């Protein structure tokens, strides 16, 4: 009997940022298990050690979560300050290196998470992705890697990396009665991307110049218009992308 090793799903990631390439490379999610989880024992005593119960070290949902996809870490220390509840559109931020960020208008999402109580910001990612296969990826927040997950909400979404390689990160910062400061450090796991595919994943990172970046991973328009791929679905309902 002959066994064939499954072909890997390859994702190429390009950046012009030497800081991101040296200190914050995207890598497979299995390398990002949180330190607090690693330090957990597998069991803890209950009722004066009459018996032992399991900790999250044996949680299937937790252990399997990091077996899929890759994680993009933050490439700079980032400080954000937002206005109190009731004050819309007032924020400021500072980063230790090149970083671009700004909000979307409230009208783009209707009444969801209103500006009076949440500050929306979108970080322009210095990494762009490319894959030759029409496999959609789920982008979501690696919540277990955030020491203060109540400070930042990263909404999930689907990205077809084969024709939409932008990895920009939308986030909402919940406001409080006072102005609020949020600190995110260099290397903070920012987002996780998991493919709708069970094959082994290979992530390759490349440091390139502007010309090569535009050639390898063209930037789509910064708009909701004309960037969605045509889609069809199999009889089972699984989405298949056919191109822009």
Secondary structure, DSSP 8 states (H G I E B T S, - for coil): --------EEEEEEES-HHHHHH---EEGGG---HHHHT--SEEEETTTTEEEE-GGG-HHHHHHTTSSEEEE-SS-EEEEE--TT--S-EEEEESS--EEE---GGGTTTTT-TTTEEEEEEE-S-EEE-SS--EEEEE--GGG-TTGGG-B---EEEETTT--B--EEEEEE--SS-EEEEE-TT-EEEEEEES--S-EEEEEEE--HHHHHHHS----SSSTT---EEEE-TT--EEEEE-
